[in-house]
Amino acid sequence: MLDEDIMFADWDKIIFKNARSRDSKELGNVTAIDDDNIILNQDDIEFKIPKSFVEGYRGNDVFLGLDGKDIQYYQF
């Protein structure tokens, strides 16, 4: 169970946390938030992931409801 309900008003709480996929792969670090997305950086490649994929966070990890291989579709 996650420590926090992600439906909070302060999305900035997850900036600088590590993102993980549902299959436990490290996806990079959350570097920014915009109106509809979280921005991840993985080895100088940026990804724009819709907020709807964010399932929650615990400690330094943000959990996303997508498989690690699917992150490629969100590169920008």
C-alpha positions as semicolon CSV with decimal commas, in nm:
position;residue;x (nm);y (nm);z (nm)
1;M;0,000;0,000;0,000
2;L;0,124;0,347;-0,083
3;D;0,183;0,608;0,184
4;E;0,010;0,889;0,000
5;D;-0,303;0,926;-0,209
6;I;-0,180;1,075;-0,538
7;M;-0,498;1,275;-0,585
8;F;-0,346;1,562;-0,387
9;A;-0,334;1,924;-0,493
10;D;0,043;1,961;-0,451
11;W;0,195;1,762;-0,739
12;D;0,530;1,928;-0,661
13;K;0,573;1,670;-0,381
14;I;0,690;1,415;-0,638
15;I;0,955;1,631;-0,808
16;F;1,303;1,479;-0,769
17;K;1,161;1,136;-0,685
18;N;1,251;0,822;-0,881
19;A;0,983;0,685;-1,112
20;R;0,919;0,310;-1,132
21;S;0,704;0,113;-1,372
22;R;0,447;-0,147;-1,270
23;D;0,709;-0,412;-1,356
24;S;0,953;-0,242;-1,111
25;K;1,187;-0,091;-1,372
26;E;1,353;0,241;-1,294
27;L;1,224;0,497;-1,542
28;G;1,419;0,805;-1,439
29;N;1,367;1,105;-1,214
30;V;1,068;1,336;-1,203
31;T;1,208;1,675;-1,300
32;A;0,895;1,883;-1,356
33;I;0,516;1,888;-1,357
34;D;0,287;2,063;-1,605
35;D;-0,092;2,080;-1,619
36;D;-0,144;1,727;-1,752
37;N;0,192;1,549;-1,729
38;I;0,494;1,465;-1,523
39;I;0,832;1,511;-1,690
40;L;1,090;1,236;-1,641
41;N;1,461;1,249;-1,722
42;Q;1,644;0,924;-1,791
43;D;2,007;0,952;-1,908
44;D;1,944;1,298;-2,063
45;I;1,631;1,176;-2,246
46;E;1,304;1,337;-2,143
47;F;0,964;1,176;-2,125
48;K;0,625;1,339;-2,079
49;I;0,399;1,096;-1,891
50;P;0,028;1,175;-1,838
51;K;-0,059;1,228;-1,473
52;S;-0,326;0,959;-1,509
53;F;-0,048;0,696;-1,499
54;V;0,071;0,808;-1,156
55;E;-0,059;0,557;-0,901
56;G;0,111;0,694;-0,591
57;Y;0,440;0,728;-0,415
58;R;0,628;0,590;-0,118
59;G;0,949;0,739;0,014
60;N;1,163;0,838;-0,284
61;D;0,969;0,634;-0,542
62;V;0,677;0,733;-0,764
63;F;0,483;0,437;-0,902
64;L;0,345;0,451;-1,255
65;G;0,080;0,228;-1,406
66;L;0,271;0,143;-1,722
67;D;0,527;-0,118;-1,818
68;G;0,891;-0,017;-1,850
69;K;0,900;-0,091;-2,224
70;D;0,610;0,150;-2,285
71;I;0,800;0,460;-2,172
72;Q;0,944;0,496;-2,524
73;Y;0,603;0,617;-2,649
74;Y;0,626;0,924;-2,425
75;Q;0,968;1,055;-2,531
76;F;0,973;1,415;-2,645
